[in-house]
């Protein structure tokens, strides 16, 4: 039986459809298509018991995308053994990937040597791309934790998981002093500056040992302008807290638990010190997107996750946190160079796509962090009304012409749209 045909999937779809229909919110059929799509088209059970998940129209698995693609199904994994097996298989696969190379973001199904480009970096045949992104490692640690919290299962916490967790912590420690300790370099020839790191692959200079973790690339897979990406550091602080809890509760490793807890607080303290700015006129604090530790900063937000917009979604702060609210106002305005408004669409885009293209993913995130159900419903309608007649969630959509979009099939976007519909209906992934 196909994963999308299991009883728990059918039951959840009916619950969402009935709730939305009863309240006059369209999109039940759209939700069903998106919810079944990942299960039907992106997942492959491997002979070794692992699960390989393509991101959509690219035949590779991103640590970030694959985690997000499976996140909505955590809500039914406890009563659906087929779904649980697929998630556990993905966790095992992601742990393998981290142990192959913690600096890589995307992987091949086999060691076939396929790749996005022949980059100047330490490539291996298992790697599709080797862009070091803090969030990739965070996602690989987040999924086992959320699976535990939503199902109560702990089989995913193996010897290999602990090895991978310690690898992640070691990489984060190394990248706190990227300038002097890091072995990571990345160069791509004949391309845009967003796909390449300066200084012979080392990236822009940052101030070392201030508590923040360096990242070469953003969740959009575009190069950081300044190496300290604040949303990614926020996410890392949360994930290090998860590892502290796992080490204590599952492995009874008090030393590693204490190390992770202290590291989490160290990163959070650095975020608040170096990533926080004050509006000169309003005298209110908000967060920068990137900083270098020397005083330079970037005011913006990107559609890809983690973002500044998504802080509460990842558990860094409460939704009513004053600094978050000020940041939210700023990034949902012209102060953010990637915020666009047009005839059909308004929201956050990305340097990864053309100007005035808003990402459905960012619109859905606006709905997920919205204060009212009315705003959540508005974002559901906005996504549906700008699908270009395809009944699919896209990557970027031109704000004045929904028939012009990027990526016909973007499974991560489908997943976030599904989460928004579920959230509207009171169905949420348990975070702790």
Secondary structure, 3 states (H helix, E strand, C coil): CCHHHCHHHHHHHHHHHHHHHHCCCCCHHHHHHHHHHHHHHCEEECCCCCEEECCECCCCEEHHHHHHHHHHHHHCCCCCHHHHHHHHHHHHHHHHHHHHCCCCCEECCCCCCCCCCCCECCCCCCEEECCCCHHHHHHHHHHHHHHHHHHCCCCCCCHHHHHHHHHHHHHHHHHHHHHHHCCCCCECCCCCHHHCCHHHHCCCCCCCCCCCCCCCECCCCCECCCCEEHHHHHHHHHHHHHHHHHHHHCCCCHHHHHHHHHHHHHHHHHHHHHCEEECCCCCCEEECCEECCCCCEECCCCCCCCCCCCHHHHCCCCCCCHHHHHHHHHHCCCCCCCEEECCCCEEECCCCCCCCEEEHHHHHHHHHCCCCHHHHHHHHHHHHHCCCCCCCCCCEEECCEEEEECCCCEHHHHHHHHHHHHHHCCCCCCCC
